[in-house]
């Protein structure tokens, strides 16, 4: 499931944008865009991370990894990838 929220500079808020709207927000670069992939399929991951946001293939690989990875920050120039895991007794 793909969820999104866009806070425009004119103080309007839009929820659950279509991917075409997300792409327009990215091109416009006005306001704040939040996109959440909740239990995504591989197709959704590829569509959003690769095709819409144009993430580096190593960033996508890190996002798909199910093995433990230490927290890290990667600077890809146009964006920064923050990778962290939940900690605590109930972490999965």
C-alpha positions in Angstrom: 0.0 0.0 0.0 1.3 3.4 -0.9 0.2 6.4 1.3 1.2 9.9 0.8 0.7 13.4 2.2 1.6 16.7 0.5 1.7 20.0 2.4 1.6 22.7 -0.2 3.1 26.2 0.4 -0.4 27.7 0.4 -1.1 25.5 3.5 -3.4 23.1 1.7 -3.0 19.4 2.5 -3.6 16.5 0.1 -3.7 12.9 1.1 -3.1 9.6 -0.9 -1.9 11.2 -4.1 -1.7 9.2 -7.3 1.8 8.5 -8.6 1.4 11.1 -11.3 0.6 13.7 -8.6 3.7 12.6 -6.6 5.8 13.1 -9.7 4.4 16.6 -10.2 5.1 17.5 -6.5 8.7 16.2 -7.0 9.2 18.4 -10.1 7.6 21.4 -8.5 9.7 21.1 -5.3 7.3 23.4 -3.4 5.9 22.2 -0.2 6.6 18.9 1.7 5.9 15.5 0.4 5.8 12.3 2.5 5.4 8.9 0.9 5.0 5.7 2.9 5.2 2.2 1.5 3.3 0.0 3.9 3.9 -3.8 3.2 4.7 -3.0 -0.4 4.9 -5.5 -3.2 8.1 -5.8 -5.2 6.3 -4.1 -8.0 5.3 -1.1 -5.8 8.8 -0.8 -4.5 10.2 -0.7 -8.1 7.5 1.7 -9.3 8.0 4.1 -6.4 11.7 3.9 -5.5 13.2 3.3 -8.9 10.7 4.8 -11.4 9.2 7.7 -9.4 12.1 8.8 -7.1 14.9 7.4 -9.2 16.8 6.0 -6.3 20.2 4.4 -6.8 20.0 0.6 -7.2 22.1 0.2 -4.0 19.6 2.2 -2.0 16.8 0.0 -3.2 18.8 -3.1 -2.4 19.3 -1.8 1.1 15.6 -1.1 1.4 14.8 -4.7 0.3 17.3 -6.3 2.6 15.8 -8.6 5.3 19.1 -9.3 7.0 20.5 -7.2 9.9 22.3 -4.1 8.7 23.9 -1.6 11.1 22.4 1.9 11.0 24.0 4.1 8.3 23.6 7.3 6.3 24.4 7.3 2.6 24.6 10.6 0.6 23.6 10.0 -3.0 23.9 13.7 -3.9 20.2 14.4 -4.6 19.0 12.6 -1.5 20.2 11.0 1.7 19.3 7.5 2.7 18.9 6.9 6.4 18.8 3.2 7.3 18.0 2.1 10.8 16.3 -0.8 12.5 13.8 -1.0 15.3 15.3 -2.1 18.6 13.8 -3.5 21.7 12.3 -6.8 22.8 9.5 -6.8 20.3 11.6 -6.0 17.2 11.1 -8.3 14.2 
